[in-house]
Amino acid sequence: MMARFIHAIWLGSGVFMVIAAQAAFKTAPSSSAAAAMVGALLGRWHYIALAAPIALLVLEWRRARSLVLIIIFAGVVFAATQAMLDLRIRSIRASSPVPISELSRQDPVRRTFGMLHGLSTLLLFAQIATAAAALAVDREAYEPRGNTPPPAIEADDPNPS
């Protein structure tokens, strides 16, 4: 039951981040305002993105199922990498005298920012895929325990018991 809840939080919050980021950039008065809002959300997302797979690793460790452990560990690596990239992105944004979107497309700061932003976005999608894969592979996490169906009774058995 706990694993099911953690899987839901991990996967659901990742999907929410994508939807919220798109909504922010469509509705905010400027790209800087949208970036500030998404940045604030990302700061909280990193906690979930790291805590959820680590908690699943702890829960899963006793079962020692290699495939599930590898998938969940990949989620931890993706989350840690994205958090480090996000720190670098924030540093670039803070040190720029003007909003990044106002810099020339050939400006090395904007190019570096764009590359890091693209990698961060790919890592977010990788985390969503990892969360979905972990949920799909770890069927025991969402199947009720102790509720095995009764054995089928064959039609020609004269004494069903």
VMD Tcl script that draws the C-alpha trace (Angstrom):
set ca {
  {0.00 0.00 0.00}
  {2.78 2.45 0.87}
  {4.64 1.65 -2.36}
  {1.48 2.33 -4.37}
  {1.14 5.75 -2.75}
  {4.80 6.60 -3.40}
  {4.55 5.48 -7.04}
  {1.45 7.67 -7.48}
  {3.11 10.73 -5.94}
  {6.29 10.25 -8.00}
  {4.56 9.74 -11.34}
  {1.73 12.19 -10.74}
  {3.97 15.03 -9.62}
  {6.21 14.59 -12.66}
  {3.23 14.79 -15.02}
  {1.93 17.78 -13.05}
  {5.28 19.57 -13.51}
  {5.04 19.26 -17.29}
  {1.43 20.50 -17.36}
  {2.12 23.36 -14.93}
  {5.20 24.52 -16.87}
  {3.25 24.62 -20.13}
  {0.41 26.52 -18.47}
  {2.80 29.01 -16.87}
  {4.46 29.90 -20.15}
  {1.09 30.26 -21.90}
  {-0.52 32.50 -19.29}
  {2.24 34.47 -17.54}
  {2.68 38.11 -18.57}
  {6.34 37.49 -19.48}
  {8.71 34.60 -19.95}
  {10.66 35.84 -16.91}
  {7.54 35.62 -14.73}
  {6.76 32.15 -16.08}
  {10.36 31.05 -15.49}
  {10.22 32.30 -11.90}
  {7.02 30.36 -11.26}
  {8.28 27.16 -12.88}
  {11.58 27.56 -11.04}
  {9.72 27.73 -7.73}
  {7.78 24.58 -8.63}
  {10.96 22.80 -9.71}
  {12.54 23.55 -6.36}
  {9.79 21.57 -4.67}
  {9.69 18.90 -7.39}
  {13.33 18.03 -6.74}
  {12.45 16.95 -3.20}
  {9.74 14.62 -4.46}
  {11.85 13.40 -7.39}
  {14.64 12.39 -5.02}
  {12.62 11.23 -2.00}
  {10.12 9.03 -3.84}
  {12.60 6.71 -5.59}
  {14.83 6.59 -2.51}
  {11.83 5.53 -0.41}
  {10.94 2.92 -3.04}
  {14.55 1.66 -2.99}
  {14.31 1.20 0.78}
  {10.98 -0.62 0.47}
  {12.16 -2.71 -2.47}
  {15.60 -3.61 -1.12}
  {14.25 -6.53 0.94}
  {12.70 -8.14 -2.13}
  {15.97 -7.73 -4.05}
  {14.36 -7.80 -7.48}
  {17.14 -6.56 -9.73}
  {15.09 -5.01 -12.53}
  {12.94 -2.94 -10.17}
  {16.00 -1.81 -8.20}
  {17.84 -0.78 -11.37}
  {14.87 1.21 -12.67}
  {14.35 2.98 -9.36}
  {18.07 3.69 -8.97}
  {18.04 5.23 -12.46}
  {15.27 7.52 -11.22}
  {17.50 8.67 -8.34}
  {20.37 9.37 -10.75}
  {18.09 11.31 -13.12}
  {16.65 13.35 -10.23}
  {20.06 14.18 -8.75}
  {21.40 15.19 -12.15}
  {18.39 17.38 -12.87}
  {18.71 19.07 -9.46}
  {22.38 19.88 -10.17}
  {21.50 21.25 -13.61}
  {18.73 23.33 -12.08}
  {21.21 24.91 -9.66}
  {23.47 25.82 -12.58}
  {20.50 27.22 -14.55}
  {19.46 29.35 -11.56}
  {23.03 30.61 -11.25}
  {23.15 31.63 -14.91}
  {19.77 33.37 -14.65}
  {20.80 35.22 -11.47}
  {24.13 36.39 -12.89}
  {22.68 37.68 -16.17}
  {22.13 41.46 -16.16}
  {19.07 41.03 -18.42}
  {16.51 38.23 -18.81}
  {17.97 35.30 -20.76}
  {15.29 35.69 -23.45}
  {16.58 39.21 -24.22}
  {20.12 38.01 -24.94}
  {21.15 37.42 -28.54}
  {20.65 33.86 -29.72}
  {24.40 33.69 -30.40}
  {25.31 34.86 -26.90}
  {27.33 32.10 -25.17}
  {25.38 32.59 -21.92}
  {22.06 32.06 -23.70}
  {23.42 29.06 -25.60}
  {24.70 27.46 -22.39}
  {21.42 28.21 -20.66}
  {19.47 26.68 -23.54}
  {21.59 23.53 -23.55}
  {21.20 23.06 -19.79}
  {17.48 23.78 -19.98}
  {17.08 21.19 -22.73}
  {18.97 18.59 -20.71}
  {16.89 19.40 -17.64}
  {13.69 18.94 -19.64}
  {14.91 15.59 -20.99}
  {15.74 14.49 -17.46}
  {12.24 15.42 -16.28}
  {10.75 13.26 -19.04}
  {13.21 10.47 -18.18}
  {12.04 10.61 -14.57}
  {8.39 10.37 -15.62}
  {9.22 7.38 -17.85}
  {11.24 5.80 -15.04}
  {8.40 6.27 -12.55}
  {5.95 4.72 -15.02}
  {8.32 1.82 -15.75}
  {8.90 1.17 -12.05}
  {5.15 1.11 -11.48}
  {4.57 -1.23 -14.42}
  {7.34 -3.64 -13.42}
  {6.55 -3.64 -9.72}
  {3.06 -5.12 -9.95}
  {3.24 -6.26 -6.33}
  {3.23 -2.61 -5.27}
  {-0.38 -2.18 -6.34}
  {-1.87 -5.67 -6.12}
  {-3.68 -6.45 -2.87}
  {-1.81 -8.85 -0.63}
  {-3.39 -12.00 0.72}
  {-6.29 -11.85 -1.72}
  {-5.43 -14.73 -3.99}
  {-8.43 -15.98 -5.97}
  {-9.79 -19.38 -4.95}
  {-8.86 -22.29 -7.17}
  {-11.22 -22.95 -10.05}
  {-13.65 -25.82 -9.60}
  {-13.80 -28.16 -12.55}
  {-17.26 -28.93 -13.91}
  {-16.92 -32.74 -13.81}
  {-15.77 -32.83 -10.15}
  {-18.66 -34.55 -8.26}
  {-17.46 -33.31 -4.86}
  {-16.56 -29.65 -5.01}
  {-15.06 -28.64 -1.69}
}
mol new
graphics top color blue
foreach p $ca { graphics top sphere $p radius 0.5 }
foreach p [lrange $ca 0 end-1] q [lrange $ca 1 end] { graphics top cylinder $p $q radius 0.2 }
display resetview
